[in-house]
Amino acid sequence: MTPEQLTHITKIIHNFTSLATAKYQKGQEEHGGDLWKKKGLIDQAIDEAIDQIVYLLTIKQQLQAKGIELGELDEK
């Protein structure tokens, strides 16, 4: 990996760790209990995945409406 790629993944991992920790703690405050013991987790995960696709498609529409394409390089 290049130094830039290593810096990029390091930032992603740091940001993910911070965000995931904060989200987990907020969930504990709101819902309590041990997540790994809860029933219905798969259905909740599916709902979250659907929400994520809706958000991503909405962002894509917003970018397209403004004529914005992110990135600089075509896929190899």
Secondary structure, 3 states (H helix, E strand, C coil): CCHHHHHHHHHHHHHHHHHHHHHHHHHHHHHCCCHHHCCCHHHHHHHHHHHHHHHHHHHHHHHHHCCCCCCCCCCC
